[in-house]
Amino acid sequence: MRLPLAEVTKQYKDRLFAAAFTLCKNKEDAEDVVQEAFLTYYLSRKEFESEEHLKAWLLRVTINKAKNVLRSFWHRNKESLEDYMDTLVFPSTEAENLFEEVLKLPENYRVVVYLFYHEDYSVGEISRILKISESNVKVRLLRGRKLLKETLKEAWQDE
């Protein structure tokens, strides 16, 4: 017996997610585990004796994949942003606040702002590193600065 992937996904996704979430305790990791379990089903081409056999197999695969996530180097060595921030040394509280605000920027602005101000790359060099046009680098810098200015102005007015 072999059911189409769409049917299996519809029927078992919630159960597999619940099983993965109980182990991972993280929504994103659990979603990844469920996706990997369905991919394993799709690639296996295994025939099952019954729906109960299929369900048990999917749960076993999901649990094994969740355990793999928990054993992974990334999971064991990840640090929260707060813990990481505690290890950094800043010359002043203003510099620390600025760094935190830069980290809150959308990724495309954050990377350009970081490369320009922290690594001292020119617009042309950033363009070559990121493989985007110089005008795009300038636009991202402008927008990143604008967002920083707005958030820092709000913080300044609150104090």
C-alpha positions as CSV (number, residue, x, y, z in Angstrom):
1,M,0.0,0.0,0.0
2,R,1.3,3.4,-0.9
3,L,-0.6,6.7,-0.7
4,P,0.1,9.8,-2.7
5,L,2.3,12.3,-0.9
6,A,-0.4,15.0,-0.9
7,E,-2.8,12.7,0.8
8,V,-0.2,11.6,3.4
9,T,0.8,15.2,4.0
10,K,-2.8,16.3,4.6
11,Q,-3.6,13.4,6.8
12,Y,-0.5,13.3,9.0
13,K,1.1,16.8,9.1
14,D,-0.5,17.9,12.4
15,R,0.4,14.6,14.2
16,L,4.0,14.7,13.0
17,F,4.3,18.3,13.9
18,A,3.1,17.6,17.4
19,A,5.6,14.8,17.8
20,A,8.5,16.8,16.5
21,F,7.5,19.9,18.6
22,T,7.5,17.8,21.8
23,L,11.1,16.9,21.2
24,C,12.4,20.1,19.5
25,K,10.4,22.6,21.6
26,N,10.8,25.0,18.7
27,K,8.3,25.7,15.9
28,E,10.8,26.2,13.2
29,D,12.8,23.1,14.0
30,A,9.6,21.0,14.2
31,E,8.5,22.3,10.8
32,D,11.8,21.4,9.3
33,V,11.7,17.9,10.8
34,V,8.2,17.3,9.4
35,Q,9.3,18.4,6.0
36,E,12.3,16.0,6.2
37,A,10.0,13.2,7.2
38,F,7.7,13.7,4.2
39,L,10.7,14.0,2.0
40,T,12.0,10.7,3.3
41,Y,8.6,9.1,2.6
42,Y,8.6,10.5,-0.9
43,L,12.1,9.2,-1.7
44,S,11.7,5.8,0.0
45,R,9.1,4.3,-2.3
46,K,8.4,1.9,0.5
47,E,5.2,-0.2,0.5
48,F,3.3,-0.4,3.7
49,E,1.1,-3.1,5.0
50,S,-1.7,-0.8,6.3
51,E,-2.4,2.8,7.2
52,E,-1.4,1.9,10.8
53,H,2.0,0.7,9.6
54,L,2.4,3.9,7.5
55,K,1.5,6.1,10.5
56,A,3.9,4.3,12.8
57,W,6.7,4.5,10.2
58,L,6.1,8.3,9.7
59,L,6.1,8.9,13.5
60,R,9.4,6.9,13.9
61,V,11.0,8.8,11.1
62,T,9.9,12.1,12.6
63,I,11.1,11.2,16.0
64,N,14.5,10.1,14.7
65,K,14.9,13.3,12.6
66,A,14.0,15.4,15.7
67,K,16.6,13.6,17.7
68,N,19.1,14.2,15.0
69,V,18.3,18.0,15.2
70,L,18.8,17.9,18.9
71,R,22.2,16.1,18.5
72,S,23.4,18.4,15.7
73,F,26.4,20.7,16.1
74,W,24.2,23.7,15.4
75,H,21.6,22.9,18.0
76,R,24.1,22.1,20.7
77,N,26.2,25.2,20.1
78,K,23.7,27.9,19.4
79,E,23.6,30.9,21.6
80,S,20.8,33.3,22.2
81,L,21.4,36.8,21.0
82,E,21.3,38.1,24.6
83,D,24.0,35.6,25.6
84,Y,26.1,36.6,22.6
85,M,25.7,40.3,23.3
86,D,27.0,39.8,26.8
87,T,30.3,38.5,25.4
88,L,30.9,41.6,23.2
89,V,32.7,44.7,24.5
90,F,31.5,48.1,23.4
91,P,33.3,51.4,24.0
92,S,30.0,53.0,25.3
93,T,26.4,52.2,25.9
94,E,25.5,54.2,22.8
95,A,27.7,52.0,20.7
96,E,26.0,48.9,22.2
97,N,22.6,50.4,21.5
98,L,23.5,51.2,17.9
99,F,24.8,47.7,17.3
100,E,21.5,46.2,18.7
101,E,19.5,48.5,16.4
102,V,21.6,47.5,13.4
103,L,20.9,43.8,14.2
104,K,17.1,44.6,14.1
105,L,17.4,45.9,10.5
106,P,16.1,43.8,7.7
107,E,18.9,41.5,6.4
108,N,19.5,43.3,3.1
109,Y,20.0,46.6,4.9
110,R,21.9,45.1,7.9
111,V,24.5,43.5,5.7
112,V,25.2,46.6,3.7
113,V,25.4,48.9,6.8
114,Y,27.7,46.4,8.5
115,L,30.1,46.1,5.6
116,F,30.1,49.9,5.0
117,Y,30.5,51.1,8.5
118,H,32.1,48.3,10.5
119,E,34.3,46.7,7.8
120,D,35.0,50.0,6.0
121,Y,34.2,48.6,2.5
122,S,33.5,51.1,-0.3
123,V,30.2,51.0,-2.2
124,G,32.0,49.4,-5.2
125,E,33.6,46.7,-3.0
126,I,30.2,45.9,-1.4
127,S,28.7,45.7,-4.8
128,R,31.2,43.1,-5.9
129,I,31.0,41.1,-2.6
130,L,27.2,40.9,-2.7
131,K,26.9,40.8,-6.5
132,I,24.5,43.7,-6.7
133,S,24.7,47.0,-8.5
134,E,26.4,50.0,-6.9
135,S,23.2,51.9,-7.1
136,N,21.4,49.1,-5.2
137,V,24.1,49.3,-2.5
138,K,23.5,53.0,-2.2
139,V,19.8,52.6,-2.0
140,R,20.1,50.0,0.7
141,L,22.5,52.2,2.7
142,L,20.1,55.1,2.4
143,R,17.1,53.0,3.5
144,G,19.1,51.4,6.3
145,R,20.3,54.8,7.6
146,K,16.7,56.1,7.4
147,L,15.4,53.2,9.5
148,L,18.2,53.6,12.0
149,K,17.6,57.3,12.2
150,E,13.9,56.7,12.9
151,T,14.4,54.1,15.6
152,L,17.2,55.9,17.3
153,K,15.2,59.2,17.2
154,E,12.3,57.4,18.9
155,A,14.7,56.0,21.5
156,W,16.3,59.4,22.1
157,Q,12.9,61.1,22.5
158,D,11.8,58.4,25.0
159,E,14.7,59.2,27.3
